[in-house]
Amino acid sequence: MTTKIDAIKARLSIPAFAAPMFLISGPDLVIEACKAGVIGAFPTLNARPVEVLEEWFKRITTELAAAEQENPGKVAPWAANLIVHRSNKRYGPDLNLILKYKPDIVITSLGSPEKVAARVHEYGGLVFSDVNNVEFAHKAANRGADGLILICEGAGGHTGSMSADTFIPLVRKFFKGPLIVGGAISTGTDIKHTIKAGADFAYMGTRFIATNECQASDAYKQMVVDAEADDVVLTPYFTGIPAHFLMPSILAAGIDAFDLDKPRGKISFDEEDNMGSTWKDIWSAGKGVEDIHKVKPVAELVAELKQAYKS
């Protein structure tokens, strides 16, 4: 019997997500990723105000439906990333729009997926919950998540501390559903290794920053291209939780590198722009920057990833 996950995999050119990235994933990236055979995703809070979110949903669903007519069975599903943290005042309105436009997959972050899963399952959608340790994986699995996104060491933004080779078998002891694994995955060979390690999908964020369709500024994209792994630093300075950022952007903002071990900010979504100012000027990336050498269209990038993955 064909499962929903089997059906999704059949529509992909490579088993991967263009992972949702705060502020810089938008409809252009989602649409082109899906047309290229990769699951496209974006955080709903990227669309500001909420009226813009409905515009994005309309555009994504309309353009992907047209693409599916032209190329049946070859257009990847799309995903909306919903922040379920208690301080997110957009949670209710964004969830209502999700229920209206019915993305194939909803990714929950920073909280329990339970309430979202109950509603999304009503229309037949899947809920994947991102987690960065075994405790959170247990909680998400017990609260309705259909799949778990394992955030491993080297991931951009709020990261994990375990390698994929360690994290995957620990979770497989109690969870048999799909595993999506992220953390410094930049090449088709990386994807191949991730799948061989027991993942169902690779979760790639940083690799899609340096694409024409990403909403990141040209300067941000060029910094990713120019960066080496040592330019990515782990610091709790900005959000109170260790996260990976590009050191050149930190220094350009006039912040003393010796202060980075001291938390100054905190995660909060009590106002739409609360975290935006930090992430707009201080740029996040994962350790996979080492393998990014050029800004290119999403379609070209996916073709290269596919060639290496299949070889």
C-alpha positions in Angstrom: 0.0 0.0 0.0 1.4 3.4 -1.0 1.7 5.8 1.9 1.6 9.6 1.9 5.4 9.7 2.3 5.8 7.3 -0.6 3.6 9.5 -2.7 5.7 12.6 -1.8 9.0 10.9 -2.6 7.6 9.9 -6.0 7.2 13.6 -6.9 10.8 14.6 -5.9 13.9 14.8 -8.1 16.0 14.4 -4.9 14.8 13.6 -1.3 15.3 17.1 0.0 13.6 20.3 1.4 14.6 23.8 0.7 14.2 24.5 4.4 12.3 27.5 5.7 14.7 30.4 6.7 13.6 33.4 8.7 13.0 36.5 6.6 14.7 35.2 3.5 12.5 32.3 2.3 9.6 33.6 0.2 7.3 32.5 -2.6 9.8 32.8 -5.4 12.1 30.3 -3.6 9.2 28.0 -2.7 7.8 27.9 -6.2 11.1 27.3 -8.0 12.2 24.6 -5.5 8.9 22.7 -6.0 9.1 23.0 -9.8 12.6 21.6 -9.6 11.5 18.7 -7.5 12.5 19.8 -4.0 10.0 20.5 -1.2 9.9 24.3 -0.9 9.1 25.8 2.5 8.9 29.2 4.2 8.0 30.6 7.7 4.6 32.2 7.7 6.0 35.1 9.7 8.1 36.1 6.7 5.0 37.5 5.1 4.2 40.8 6.8 1.5 41.8 7.6 -0.8 38.8 7.7 -2.6 40.0 4.5 0.6 39.5 2.6 0.6 35.9 3.8 -2.7 35.2 2.0 -1.3 36.8 -1.2 1.7 34.4 -0.9 -0.5 31.4 -0.4 -2.7 32.3 -3.3 0.3 32.8 -5.6 2.0 29.5 -4.5 -1.1 27.4 -4.9 -2.0 29.0 -8.2 1.5 28.7 -9.8 2.1 25.2 -8.6 -1.2 24.0 -9.8 -0.4 25.4 -13.3 3.1 23.7 -13.1 1.5 20.4 -12.2 -0.8 20.6 -15.2 2.3 21.2 -17.4 4.4 18.5 -15.8 2.1 16.0 -14.0 3.6 14.2 -11.0 6.9 16.1 -11.1 6.1 19.1 -9.0 7.1 18.7 -5.4 4.8 19.4 -2.4 5.1 22.7 -0.5 5.3 23.4 3.2 4.4 26.2 5.5 6.4 26.7 8.7 4.3 27.8 11.7 6.0 29.1 14.8 4.0 27.7 17.7 5.8 29.6 20.5 3.3 31.1 23.0 4.5 34.6 22.2 3.6 34.4 18.5 0.5 36.6 18.2 0.2 35.6 14.5 -0.3 31.9 15.4 -4.1 32.0 15.2 -4.4 34.0 11.9 -1.6 32.1 10.3 -3.1 28.8 11.2 -6.5 29.9 9.8 -4.9 30.6 6.5 -3.0 27.3 6.5 -6.4 25.6 7.0 -7.8 27.6 4.1 -4.9 26.9 1.6 -4.0 23.4 2.7 -0.2 23.1 2.2 0.8 19.5 1.8 3.1 19.8 4.9 3.1 22.0 7.9 6.3 22.4 9.8 6.0 23.4 13.5 8.8 25.1 15.4 9.4 26.1 19.0 6.6 24.3 20.7 4.2 21.4 20.7 2.7 20.3 17.4 -0.4 18.8 19.0 -3.0 21.5 18.3 -1.7 22.1 14.8 -1.7 18.4 14.0 -5.3 17.9 15.0 -6.4 20.6 12.6 -4.1 19.9 9.7 -4.9 16.2 9.8 -8.6 17.1 9.2 -7.7 18.1 5.6 -5.2 15.3 5.1 -2.0 17.3 5.5 1.1 16.2 7.3 2.8 17.8 10.3 6.6 17.7 10.7 8.1 19.1 13.9 11.6 20.4 14.1 13.6 19.2 17.2 17.3 19.5 18.2 17.6 16.9 20.9 16.1 13.5 21.9 13.9 14.9 24.6 12.1 17.2 22.2 11.9 14.4 19.7 10.1 12.3 22.2 7.7 15.1 23.0 6.9 15.9 19.4 6.4 12.2 18.5 3.9 11.8 21.4 2.0 14.9 20.4 0.9 14.2 16.9 3.9 14.9 14.7 3.8 12.7 11.5 7.5 13.3 11.0 10.5 14.7 12.9 13.0 17.2 11.6 16.3 16.5 13.3 18.4 19.7 13.5 22.0 18.5 13.9 25.3 20.1 14.5 26.4 22.6 11.9 22.9 23.9 11.0 22.3 27.6 10.4 20.4 29.6 13.0 19.2 27.8 16.1 21.1 24.5 15.8 21.7 21.2 17.4 24.7 19.7 19.1 24.5 16.0 17.8 25.8 14.6 14.6 23.3 13.0 12.3 25.0 9.7 12.7 24.3 9.9 16.4 20.9 11.6 16.4 19.2 9.4 13.8 19.6 6.0 15.5 18.7 7.4 18.9 15.4 8.7 17.5 14.8 5.5 15.5 14.6 3.6 18.7 11.2 5.0 19.4 10.0 6.7 16.2 9.2 4.9 12.9 7.8 7.8 11.0 9.7 9.9 8.4 12.9 11.7 9.5 14.1 14.9 7.9 17.7 15.7 8.8 19.5 19.1 8.6 22.9 20.4 9.5 25.7 21.4 7.1 24.2 19.6 4.1 25.3 21.4 1.0 26.1 18.8 -1.8 24.4 15.9 -3.5 27.0 13.7 -1.8 25.9 15.1 1.6 22.3 14.2 0.7 23.3 10.7 -0.2 25.2 10.2 3.1 22.2 11.6 5.0 19.8 9.1 3.4 22.2 6.2 3.9 22.4 7.2 7.6 18.7 6.5 7.9 17.0 9.8 7.0 14.1 10.0 4.6 14.8 13.6 3.5 17.7 16.1 3.7 16.9 19.6 5.1 18.9 22.2 3.3 18.7 25.9 4.3 22.0 27.6 3.9 22.6 26.0 0.5 19.6 27.9 -0.9 20.7 31.3 0.4 23.0 31.8 -2.6 20.2 31.4 -5.2 18.6 34.0 -7.4 15.2 33.4 -5.9 16.1 33.8 -2.2 15.0 37.0 -0.6 18.4 37.6 1.1 20.2 40.7 0.0 22.9 40.5 -2.6 25.5 41.4 0.1 24.2 38.5 2.3 24.4 36.0 -0.6 27.9 37.2 -1.5 29.0 36.8 2.2 27.8 33.2 2.1 29.7 32.6 -1.1 32.9 34.1 0.3 32.6 32.4 3.8 34.5 29.5 5.1 33.3 27.2 7.9 35.4 29.2 10.5 33.4 32.3 9.6 30.3 30.7 11.1 30.1 31.3 14.9 27.9 29.8 17.5 26.6 32.4 20.0 23.7 33.0 22.4 24.2 36.8 22.2 21.2 37.6 20.0 18.4 35.3 21.1 19.6 33.8 24.3 19.9 30.4 22.7 23.0 29.3 20.8 22.7 30.0 17.1 25.0 30.1 14.1 25.7 33.5 12.5 28.2 34.8 10.0 31.0 36.6 11.9 31.6 39.2 9.2 28.1 40.4 9.6 28.5 40.6 13.3 31.7 42.7 13.0 30.1 44.9 10.4 27.3 45.7 12.9 30.0 47.0 15.3 29.5 44.2 17.9 32.6 43.2 19.9 33.5 39.5 19.1 34.5 39.1 22.8 31.0 39.8 23.9 29.4 36.9 22.0 29.4 34.4 24.9 27.0 36.7 26.8 23.3 36.4 26.0 21.7 39.8 25.3 18.5 38.9 23.6 15.7 36.4 23.8 13.3 34.5 21.6 10.0 36.3 21.5 7.3 36.9 19.0 5.1 39.3 20.9 5.5 41.8 18.1 6.0 40.9 14.4 9.3 42.8 14.1 10.7 41.9 17.5 13.3 39.5 16.1 13.4 40.9 12.6 15.9 43.7 13.3 18.6 41.3 14.5 18.2 38.8 11.7 18.0 41.5 9.1 21.4 42.9 9.9 23.1 39.8 11.5 23.1 37.1 9.0 22.7 33.4 9.8 24.3 30.5 8.0 25.4 26.9 8.7 28.8 25.3 8.5 28.0 24.0 5.0 29.0 27.4 3.5 32.4 25.8 2.7 30.8 24.2 -0.3 29.0 27.2 -1.7 30.9 29.1 -4.4 28.4 30.9 -6.6 24.9 32.5 -6.7 22.8 30.6 -9.2 19.1 29.9 -10.0 17.4 27.2 -7.9 16.8 25.1 -11.0 20.5 25.0 -11.8 21.4 24.2 -8.2 18.9 21.4 -7.9 20.2 19.9 -11.2 23.7 19.9 -9.8 22.6 18.3 -6.5 20.7 15.7 -8.4 23.6 14.8 -10.6 25.9 14.3 -7.5 23.2 12.4 -5.6 22.6 10.0 -8.4 26.3 9.4 -9.2 
